[in-house]
Amino acid sequence: MNADLDDVSSAERLRAVSDPLRWRILELLGDEELCVCHLTELLDAPQSLVSHHLRVLRDADLVETERFRYWTYYRLRPDALAALGNALLELAGGAPVAGPRRRPCG
């Protein structure tokens, strides 16, 4: 799956990574490609829950899959994670310092 990175917004990606279990999945996939059976064991979570979270991460284009024999392996999409990180850095870089750009009330 190599969808255009512009197809998914930064807000959608942030929603996807905001869940603690999905964040943990991303951390685990940062070390190696894993299949659902590995993730269920490492996370001590039911297969259906892990599969649901992987689907959310795939829909956000943060992970991609590859079939190997009978299994589907998941891996990170570093370009998508970098795009999310860059969006956050851009947001932080444009933030004003306290006071001078304050909009008046009333």
C-alpha positions in Angstrom: 0.0 0.0 0.0 1.7 3.2 -1.2 -1.0 5.8 -1.1 -0.2 9.4 -1.6 0.8 10.9 1.8 -1.6 13.8 1.1 -4.6 11.4 1.1 -4.5 11.3 4.9 -4.5 14.4 7.0 -2.2 15.1 10.0 -5.3 15.2 12.2 -6.3 11.7 11.1 -2.7 10.5 11.8 -2.7 12.1 15.2 -6.0 10.5 16.1 -4.5 7.1 15.0 -1.4 7.5 17.2 -3.2 9.0 20.2 -4.4 5.6 21.5 -1.8 4.1 23.9 -2.1 0.6 22.4 -1.6 1.9 18.9 1.4 3.9 20.0 2.8 0.7 21.6 2.2 -1.2 18.3 4.2 1.5 16.5 7.0 1.2 19.0 7.2 -2.5 18.5 7.1 -2.2 14.7 9.9 0.3 15.0 12.2 -2.6 15.9 11.0 -5.3 13.4 8.3 -6.4 11.1 5.7 -8.4 13.0 2.5 -10.3 12.3 -0.7 -10.2 14.4 0.3 -13.4 16.3 3.5 -11.7 17.5 1.7 -8.5 18.5 -1.0 -10.3 20.4 1.6 -12.1 22.4 3.8 -9.1 23.0 0.8 -6.9 23.9 -1.1 -9.5 25.9 -4.2 -8.4 24.0 -6.9 -10.3 22.1 -6.3 -10.9 18.4 -9.5 -9.0 17.4 -8.4 -5.9 19.3 -4.9 -6.0 17.8 -6.4 -6.4 14.3 -8.7 -3.5 14.9 -5.9 -1.2 15.9 -3.7 -2.4 13.0 -6.6 -1.5 10.7 -6.8 2.0 12.1 -3.0 2.4 11.6 -3.3 1.1 8.1 -6.1 3.5 7.3 -3.9 6.3 8.5 -1.1 5.0 6.2 1.2 4.7 9.2 1.9 1.0 8.6 1.9 -1.2 5.6 1.6 -5.0 5.1 3.3 -7.7 3.2 2.2 -11.3 2.8 4.8 -14.0 3.6 3.6 -17.5 3.2 0.5 -17.8 5.4 1.0 -14.6 7.4 0.7 -10.9 6.9 3.5 -8.9 8.3 3.2 -5.3 9.4 5.9 -2.6 9.2 6.1 1.1 9.7 5.9 3.7 6.9 8.8 6.0 8.0 7.8 8.6 5.4 4.3 8.9 6.8 5.7 9.2 10.4 8.2 11.8 9.2 5.4 13.8 7.6 3.4 13.7 10.8 6.5 14.8 12.8 7.2 17.6 10.3 3.7 18.9 10.6 4.1 19.1 14.4 7.4 20.8 14.0 5.9 23.3 11.6 3.1 24.0 13.9 5.5 24.5 16.8 7.7 26.7 14.8 4.9 29.1 13.9 3.7 29.5 17.5 4.0 33.1 18.7 5.8 34.0 21.9 3.5 35.2 24.7 1.9 38.6 24.4 2.8 40.4 21.1 0.4 38.7 18.8 -2.5 38.5 21.2 -5.9 39.2 19.6 -7.9 41.8 21.6 -11.3 40.7 23.1 -14.5 42.6 22.9 
